[in-house]
Amino acid sequence: MKSFENKVAAITGAASGIGRALAFGLARQGCALALSDVDAHGLDETAEQARRLGVKVQSTVVDVTDREAMHAWASEVVETFGKVNAIFNNAGVAQSGTVEGNDYSDYEWVMNINFWGVVNGTKAFLPHLKASGTGHVINLSSIFGIFSQPGMSTYNASKFAVRGFTEALRQELDMIHCGVSASCVHPGGIKTNIANTARMNASMQAMTGQDNEQARQQFNDLLMLTTAEHAAKVIIKGVLKNKRRILIGADAYAMDWMQRLMPALYQRVVIASMRQGVKLGKKQAKSALSKTDA
């Protein structure tokens, strides 16, 4: 696609964050929207604001882990708009814990949403994208789909899986010349609510010495780099340029290059950096406690 004007785009996870910013960015380009999320209130707010930008908007509460519901939603979108040209598989969650400390249910929860949600969205919409004659599948991975980190095995596993799935899909689409393409998106730190809604277990505190609130704060500090609005602009621009991989943020580029230049050694750098961060956090906490006591 060379333009989103007069096109129809479907977005999962549209109630907030990058999903909401994508909705507004696409609407400004004259693109009709089919929006979904499990957060009905947030979804209604996104839809209402997008309509004020002058485009047709459909909003539906859909759980991306519900395969039948995703296929039904895709059919509903085509019935409403007559076509669909893009699916942004954006919905995602985060969880933190060590491999030993995580339950099997932690892996199932993250994989069902982050990976199977992407598979469900892609499979549900792909036939309709091909029928439109011009279309694009946009799957949200993460820089943690390229670069691993301690305590993030559930998230890493899901985002690496999205990357592998999307790259294979892109190659298949390139081979058959069907008018549809695919891009994998790898954001670095983005100002969204993901850290506040992430699940964390006690195993992280045992490894790092930080409680959940300290860990959330440290994670939020890492995420205060790129706004969701800027991320949406980069994604939309990348799709129109038909990029295979869309990196977002200076941190994403830095970690990507580190992994390329030091595919094994980067892990030692991560460990040293994380240990230093834990030491600094403890020092700051001790200093704050001393001031309180005084």
FENQUI-V35606 format. One record per residue. N is the residue number from 1. PHI is phi in degrees with one decimal (NA if undefined). OMEGA is omega in radians with two decimals (* if undefined). D_CENTER is the distance of its C-alpha to the mean C-alpha in whole Angstrom. Layout:
n->(N:N)
phi->(PHI:PHI)
omega->(OMEGA:OMEGA)
d_center->(D_CENTER:D_CENTER)
This chain:
n->(1:2:3:4:5:6:7:8:9:10:11:12:13:14:15:16:17:18:19:20:21:22:23:24:25:26:27:28:29:30:31:32:33:34:35:36:37:38:39:40:41:42:43:44:45:46:47:48:49:50:51:52:53:54:55:56:57:58:59:60:61:62:63:64:65:66:67:68:69:70:71:72:73:74:75:76:77:78:79:80:81:82:83:84:85:86:87:88:89:90:91:92:93:94:95:96:97:98:99:100:101:102:103:104:105:106:107:108:109:110:111:112:113:114:115:116:117:118:119:120:121:122:123:124:125:126:127:128:129:130:131:132:133:134:135:136:137:138:139:140:141:142:143:144:145:146:147:148:149:150:151:152:153:154:155:156:157:158:159:160:161:162:163:164:165:166:167:168:169:170:171:172:173:174:175:176:177:178:179:180:181:182:183:184:185:186:187:188:189:190:191:192:193:194:195:196:197:198:199:200:201:202:203:204:205:206:207:208:209:210:211:212:213:214:215:216:217:218:219:220:221:222:223:224:225:226:227:228:229:230:231:232:233:234:235:236:237:238:239:240:241:242:243:244:245:246:247:248:249:250:251:252:253:254:255:256:257:258:259:260:261:262:263:264:265:266:267:268:269:270:271:272:273:274:275:276:277:278:279:280:281:282:283:284:285:286:287:288:289:290:291:292:293:294)
phi->(NA:-97.7:-157.0:-97.8:-64.0:63.1:-101.4:-125.3:-122.3:-104.8:-133.7:-92.6:63.0:-87.9:-74.8:-163.3:58.3:-62.6:-60.4:-65.4:-63.9:-63.0:-58.8:-67.9:-63.2:-70.8:-60.8:-65.0:-95.7:82.7:-98.7:-71.7:-128.4:-116.7:-113.3:-142.0:-174.5:-91.6:-89.9:-62.6:-65.3:-62.4:-64.0:-61.4:-64.7:-61.8:-62.5:-63.8:-68.2:-67.3:-63.6:-66.2:-87.7:91.7:-119.4:-76.0:-133.2:-115.3:-126.5:-141.1:-75.7:-139.0:-93.7:-64.8:-80.6:-90.2:-60.6:-63.1:-64.6:-66.1:-67.3:-64.6:-64.0:-59.4:-65.2:-65.1:-62.2:-66.5:-65.1:-74.5:-102.8:88.2:-169.3:-148.7:-110.6:-151.9:-123.2:-101.2:-83.8:-105.9:-58.1:-165.8:-136.3:-131.3:-148.2:-130.1:172.6:-75.9:-59.5:-68.3:-82.2:-69.8:-85.4:-57.6:-64.2:-64.8:-66.3:-64.0:-61.8:-67.6:-65.0:-61.4:-86.6:-72.2:-98.8:-65.8:-61.7:-67.6:-62.6:-61.0:-64.7:-65.0:-65.8:-69.6:-96.3:-55.6:-60.2:-72.4:-63.5:-63.8:-67.3:-72.7:92.2:-152.1:-158.4:-151.8:-103.9:-120.5:-110.5:-86.8:-98.0:-171.7:-62.7:-79.6:-95.1:-124.3:-132.1:-91.8:-148.3:-59.5:82.1:-120.8:-62.1:-66.0:-67.6:-56.3:-59.4:-68.9:-78.1:-63.4:-64.3:-61.3:-61.1:-61.9:-61.7:-71.0:-65.7:-65.8:-59.7:-59.2:-64.6:-63.4:-65.7:-63.2:-71.2:-97.1:48.9:-98.6:88.8:-117.5:-129.8:-146.9:-133.8:-110.0:-104.4:-124.5:-73.7:-88.4:-72.6:-124.0:-75.1:-131.2:-93.8:-63.4:-67.2:-72.5:-101.9:-67.0:-88.3:-133.2:-119.5:-65.3:-64.0:-68.6:-64.6:-65.4:-81.7:-106.8:81.7:-103.2:-79.2:-60.3:-66.9:-64.4:-65.5:-62.6:-64.4:-63.3:-65.6:-62.6:-61.6:-69.3:-86.9:-84.5:-117.3:-129.4:-78.1:-62.7:-64.1:-67.4:-58.7:-62.1:-61.6:-64.7:-63.8:-61.1:-62.1:-64.9:-65.0:-65.4:-91.6:58.7:-71.6:-76.0:-125.5:-116.8:-92.4:-128.6:99.9:-61.6:-65.7:-64.7:-64.1:-64.5:-70.0:-61.7:-67.3:-61.6:-67.6:-68.3:-78.3:-131.8:-58.6:-109.8:-65.0:-57.7:-64.1:-66.2:-64.3:-61.7:-61.4:-62.1:-66.1:-67.7:-62.4:-65.4:-64.3:-64.7:-60.5:-64.8:-62.5:-64.9:-63.8:-65.4:-64.1:-65.3:-64.8:-65.7:-65.3:-62.9:-66.5:-66.4:-63.8:-69.7)
omega->(3.10:-3.11:3.05:-3.14:-3.13:3.05:3.11:-3.13:3.04:-3.09:3.00:-3.12:-3.02:-3.07:-3.09:3.00:-3.10:3.14:3.10:-3.13:3.07:3.13:-3.13:3.14:3.13:3.12:3.12:3.10:3.07:-3.11:3.05:-2.98:2.94:-3.00:3.09:3.07:3.02:3.12:-3.05:-3.10:3.13:3.13:3.11:3.13:3.11:-3.10:-3.12:3.13:3.12:3.13:3.13:3.11:2.97:3.13:3.08:-3.08:2.99:3.10:-3.08:3.06:-3.10:3.03:-3.06:3.12:3.14:-3.04:-3.14:3.13:3.12:3.11:3.11:3.11:3.12:3.11:3.12:3.13:-3.13:3.11:-3.11:-3.01:-3.11:3.13:2.96:-3.04:-3.10:2.99:3.07:3.12:-2.95:-3.04:-3.14:3.12:3.12:3.11:-3.11:3.13:3.13:3.12:3.14:-3.07:3.14:2.97:3.03:-3.13:3.09:3.12:-3.14:-3.13:-3.11:-3.11:-3.13:-3.12:-3.01:-3.13:-3.09:3.04:3.09:3.11:-3.14:3.14:-3.14:-3.10:-3.10:-3.02:-3.02:3.12:3.14:3.08:3.13:3.14:-3.13:3.14:3.09:-3.06:-3.09:3.01:-3.13:-3.09:-3.12:2.97:-3.12:2.98:3.07:2.91:3.11:-2.90:-3.08:-3.11:3.11:3.10:-3.09:-3.04:3.12:-3.11:3.10:-3.10:-3.10:-3.08:2.99:3.13:3.10:3.13:-3.13:3.13:-3.06:3.13:3.07:3.11:-3.12:3.14:3.10:-3.14:3.10:-3.09:-3.03:3.07:-3.07:-3.12:3.14:3.11:-3.12:3.10:3.06:-3.06:-3.11:3.09:2.93:3.13:-3.13:3.13:3.07:-3.08:-2.98:-3.13:-3.10:-3.14:-3.13:3.04:3.12:3.09:-2.99:-3.10:3.11:3.12:3.12:-3.11:-3.01:-3.09:3.13:3.03:-3.05:-3.12:3.08:3.13:3.11:-3.13:3.12:3.12:3.10:3.11:3.12:-3.06:-3.09:-3.06:-3.06:3.11:3.09:3.14:3.11:3.12:3.14:3.12:-3.14:3.14:-3.12:3.11:3.13:3.11:-3.13:3.06:3.11:3.13:3.09:-3.12:-3.13:3.10:-3.11:3.07:3.13:3.14:3.11:3.11:-3.12:-3.13:3.09:3.14:3.11:3.14:3.12:-3.08:-3.11:-3.02:3.07:-3.06:-3.10:-3.13:3.10:3.11:3.12:-3.13:3.14:-3.14:-3.12:3.10:3.12:3.11:3.11:3.11:-3.14:3.13:3.12:3.14:3.13:3.13:3.13:3.13:3.14:3.13:3.13:3.12:3.13:-3.14:-3.13:*)
d_center->(22:23:23:21:24:25:22:20:17:15:11:10:9:11:13:12:9:8:9:12:12:12:14:17:16:17:20:22:22:24:21:21:18:18:15:14:13:15:16:19:20:17:17:20:20:17:20:23:22:20:24:26:24:27:24:25:22:21:19:19:18:17:15:13:15:18:19:22:20:18:21:23:20:20:24:24:22:24:27:26:26:28:25:21:20:16:13:10:8:5:6:5:8:10:13:16:19:22:22:25:25:22:23:22:21:18:17:17:15:12:13:14:11:8:10:13:11:10:14:15:13:15:18:19:18:19:23:23:21:24:26:25:27:24:20:17:14:10:8:4:5:6:10:10:10:13:15:16:17:19:18:15:16:14:11:12:14:11:9:12:13:10:11:15:15:13:16:19:18:18:21:23:22:24:27:28:27:26:25:21:19:15:13:10:8:8:7:10:11:10:12:10:12:9:12:15:14:13:16:18:22:25:25:23:26:28:26:26:28:26:25:22:23:23:20:18:20:20:16:16:18:16:13:16:15:14:13:11:14:14:11:11:15:14:11:14:17:15:15:19:20:19:17:16:14:12:12:11:14:17:16:13:16:19:17:17:20:21:20:22:25:25:23:25:27:23:23:26:25:22:24:27:24:23:27:28:25:26:30:29:28:31:33:31:32:35:36:35:37:40:40:39:42:44)
